[in-house]
Amino acid sequence: MMTSGLQTIYDLAGLKLGGFNFLEPQFLPPQFMAATRYSREVITNWQPRFVLLRDILIVVWGINLINWVLLGGALRQLCVPRRTIGLISVPITPLVHDDPDHLFGNSLYFFIFGWLILLRGIPDFLIITLVIALVDSLGTWIFAEPRPNFGASGIVYGYFSFLLFSSFFDRDIISLLLAIVVILLDWAMLRRLFVNSPNTSLEGHMFGFFGGILAIFLLPTLRAALIS
């Protein structure tokens, strides 16, 4: 009797009509299924992502501690635009920071935005990061003022722009939700994008931001090349 009563309620709720169970995946909206897969991925596979971000930050902090304590900040002098030695240092430009406060601020944003991008998977994260770092470092070396320009702010702005605009191209609910999260976290980043002072690099911020947008367009091609 109880089973029959529950079945009646189930049927009246419109969840099962004519023998079809509308809670089965084939009857649910694709957006709902994508969100469900995303949620499952976040819950079950968070450890490799955490380890990757943790290890990157350990390496960056290690490099800077050596630079501050043993080298007296000498690495900063390598990151000068339009000098040959500055071009050689392009790979380390996003790693070098002025002091612990500078590095701590960038580390916090790197971890938050990096975690959101890692929801797409580790291969996508690596591709996006490399594109942003290359565009940011080369753009700064070519166009910035001839003074030391360094730091991971460009990477952070690249992550910001990627998360903000990828929803226009992916056209799925997850990318839209991530864009909303980014806006809620720090909309003021857009205002700080155009700040230029002796302690900030306008070119570094802007080329990092542009690198994130470029990564949106290049990602499908680079992902396919990586898989093949």
C-alpha positions as CSV (number, residue, x, y, z in Angstrom):
1,M,0.0,0.0,0.0
2,M,2.8,2.4,0.9
3,T,4.7,1.6,-2.3
4,S,1.6,2.3,-4.3
5,G,1.0,5.6,-2.6
6,L,4.6,6.7,-3.2
7,Q,4.3,5.7,-6.8
8,T,1.1,7.8,-7.2
9,I,2.8,10.9,-5.7
10,Y,5.8,10.3,-8.0
11,D,3.5,10.0,-11.1
12,L,1.4,13.1,-10.1
13,A,4.6,15.1,-9.7
14,G,5.2,14.5,-13.4
15,L,8.5,12.8,-12.9
16,K,7.3,9.5,-14.4
17,L,4.8,9.5,-17.2
18,G,4.1,6.7,-19.6
19,G,6.9,4.6,-18.2
20,F,9.5,7.2,-18.7
21,N,11.7,8.4,-15.8
22,F,12.4,12.1,-16.4
23,L,15.2,12.0,-13.8
24,E,17.2,9.8,-16.2
25,P,20.2,11.6,-17.8
26,Q,18.6,11.6,-21.3
27,F,15.7,13.7,-20.1
28,L,17.8,16.3,-18.2
29,P,19.0,19.6,-19.7
30,P,22.6,19.4,-21.1
31,Q,23.5,22.3,-18.8
32,F,22.4,20.4,-15.8
33,M,24.4,17.4,-16.8
34,A,27.5,19.5,-17.4
35,A,27.1,21.1,-14.0
36,T,26.7,17.6,-12.5
37,R,29.9,16.3,-14.2
38,Y,31.7,19.5,-13.1
39,S,30.7,19.1,-9.5
40,R,31.7,15.4,-9.5
41,E,35.1,16.3,-11.0
42,V,35.7,19.0,-8.4
43,I,34.9,16.7,-5.5
44,T,36.7,13.6,-6.7
45,N,39.8,15.0,-8.4
46,W,40.8,18.0,-6.3
47,Q,44.1,16.5,-4.9
48,P,46.2,16.6,-8.2
49,R,45.1,20.2,-8.8
50,F,46.0,21.2,-5.2
51,V,49.4,19.5,-5.5
52,L,50.1,21.2,-8.8
53,L,49.3,24.7,-7.5
54,R,51.2,24.0,-4.2
55,D,54.3,22.8,-6.0
56,I,54.3,25.8,-8.3
57,L,54.1,28.2,-5.4
58,I,56.8,26.3,-3.5
59,V,59.2,26.7,-6.5
60,V,58.3,30.4,-6.9
61,W,58.8,31.2,-3.2
62,G,62.0,29.2,-3.2
63,I,63.4,31.2,-6.1
64,N,62.5,34.5,-4.5
65,L,63.9,33.5,-1.1
66,I,67.2,32.7,-2.8
67,N,67.0,36.0,-4.6
68,W,66.3,38.1,-1.5
69,V,68.6,36.4,0.9
70,L,71.5,35.2,-1.1
71,L,71.5,37.3,-4.3
72,G,70.5,40.6,-2.8
73,G,67.7,41.0,-5.3
74,A,70.0,40.7,-8.3
75,L,67.4,38.8,-10.4
76,R,65.3,42.0,-10.6
77,Q,68.0,43.7,-12.6
78,L,67.8,40.9,-15.3
79,C,64.1,41.8,-16.0
80,V,64.7,45.1,-17.9
81,P,62.9,45.5,-21.3
82,R,64.8,45.7,-24.6
83,R,68.1,44.5,-23.2
84,T,69.5,41.2,-24.4
85,I,69.9,39.9,-20.9
86,G,66.3,40.9,-20.3
87,L,65.2,38.8,-23.2
88,I,67.2,35.8,-21.8
89,S,65.3,36.3,-18.5
90,V,61.8,36.2,-20.1
91,P,61.1,32.7,-18.7
92,I,61.7,33.9,-15.1
93,T,60.1,37.3,-15.3
94,P,56.8,36.2,-13.9
95,L,58.6,34.4,-11.1
96,V,60.6,37.3,-9.7
97,H,59.0,39.5,-7.0
98,D,60.1,42.6,-5.2
99,D,59.3,41.5,-1.6
100,P,57.2,39.0,0.4
101,D,54.2,41.3,0.4
102,H,54.3,41.5,-3.4
103,L,54.7,37.8,-3.8
104,F,52.0,37.0,-1.2
105,G,49.4,39.1,-2.9
106,N,50.1,37.5,-6.3
107,S,50.2,34.0,-4.7
108,L,46.7,34.4,-3.3
109,Y,45.2,35.5,-6.6
110,F,47.2,32.8,-8.5
111,F,45.9,30.1,-6.3
112,I,42.2,31.2,-6.5
113,F,42.1,31.9,-10.2
114,G,44.4,29.0,-11.0
115,W,42.1,26.7,-9.1
116,L,39.1,27.9,-11.1
117,I,41.0,27.4,-14.4
118,L,42.1,23.9,-13.2
119,L,38.5,22.9,-13.2
120,R,38.9,22.6,-16.9
121,G,41.7,20.0,-16.4
122,I,45.4,20.1,-15.9
123,P,46.3,20.1,-19.6
124,D,44.1,23.2,-20.3
125,F,45.6,24.9,-17.2
126,L,49.2,24.4,-18.5
127,I,48.4,25.6,-22.0
128,I,46.6,28.7,-20.8
129,T,49.3,29.5,-18.3
130,L,52.1,29.1,-20.9
131,V,50.3,31.3,-23.5
132,I,49.6,34.0,-20.9
133,A,53.2,33.9,-19.6
134,L,54.7,34.1,-23.1
135,V,52.5,37.0,-24.3
136,D,53.0,38.9,-21.0
137,S,56.7,38.5,-20.8
138,L,57.4,39.2,-24.5
139,G,54.9,42.1,-24.7
140,T,56.4,43.7,-21.6
141,W,60.0,43.2,-22.9
142,I,59.1,44.9,-26.2
143,F,56.9,47.8,-25.0
144,A,57.5,48.5,-21.3
145,E,59.6,51.3,-19.9
146,P,63.3,50.4,-19.6
147,R,63.2,49.7,-15.9
148,P,62.9,46.3,-14.1
149,N,59.5,44.8,-14.9
150,F,58.7,41.5,-13.1
151,G,56.1,39.6,-11.1
152,A,53.1,37.3,-11.6
153,S,50.5,40.1,-11.9
154,G,50.4,39.5,-15.6
155,I,49.6,35.8,-15.1
156,V,46.9,36.8,-12.6
157,Y,45.3,39.3,-15.1
158,G,45.5,36.7,-17.8
159,Y,43.6,34.2,-15.6
160,F,41.1,37.0,-14.8
161,S,40.4,37.8,-18.5
162,F,40.2,34.1,-19.5
163,L,37.7,33.3,-16.8
164,L,35.8,36.5,-17.6
165,F,35.4,36.1,-21.3
166,S,35.6,32.4,-22.0
167,S,31.8,32.1,-21.2
168,F,31.1,34.1,-24.4
169,F,32.8,31.4,-26.5
170,D,32.2,28.2,-24.5
171,R,28.5,29.1,-24.1
172,D,27.9,26.8,-21.2
173,I,26.6,27.4,-17.8
174,I,29.8,26.4,-16.0
175,S,31.9,29.1,-17.8
176,L,29.2,31.6,-17.1
177,L,29.1,30.7,-13.4
178,L,32.9,31.0,-13.2
179,A,32.8,34.4,-14.8
180,I,30.2,35.5,-12.2
181,V,32.5,34.2,-9.4
182,V,35.4,36.1,-10.8
183,I,33.4,39.3,-11.0
184,L,32.2,38.8,-7.4
185,L,35.8,38.1,-6.2
186,D,37.4,41.2,-7.5
187,W,35.7,43.4,-10.1
188,A,38.1,46.2,-9.2
189,M,40.8,44.4,-11.0
190,L,39.6,46.0,-14.2
191,R,40.1,49.4,-12.7
192,R,43.6,48.5,-11.5
193,L,44.4,47.2,-15.0
194,F,45.1,50.8,-16.1
195,V,47.1,51.9,-13.1
196,N,50.7,52.9,-13.9
197,S,53.1,53.7,-11.1
198,P,56.7,53.1,-10.2
199,N,55.6,50.0,-8.3
200,T,53.4,48.5,-11.0
201,S,53.8,47.6,-14.6
202,L,50.9,48.9,-16.8
203,E,52.3,46.9,-19.8
204,G,52.6,43.7,-17.6
205,H,49.0,43.9,-16.6
206,M,47.7,44.7,-20.0
207,F,49.7,42.1,-21.9
208,G,48.7,39.5,-19.3
209,F,45.1,40.5,-19.8
210,F,45.4,40.2,-23.5
211,G,47.2,36.9,-23.2
212,G,44.2,35.5,-21.4
213,I,41.9,36.5,-24.2
214,L,44.3,35.1,-26.8
215,A,44.5,31.8,-24.9
216,I,40.7,31.5,-25.4
217,F,41.2,31.4,-29.2
218,L,44.3,29.3,-29.2
219,L,43.2,26.7,-26.6
220,P,41.3,24.3,-28.9
221,T,44.1,24.2,-31.4
222,L,46.9,23.8,-28.9
223,R,44.8,21.2,-27.0
224,A,44.3,19.1,-30.2
225,A,48.1,19.4,-31.0
226,L,48.9,18.3,-27.4
227,I,46.6,15.2,-27.6
228,S,47.9,14.2,-31.0
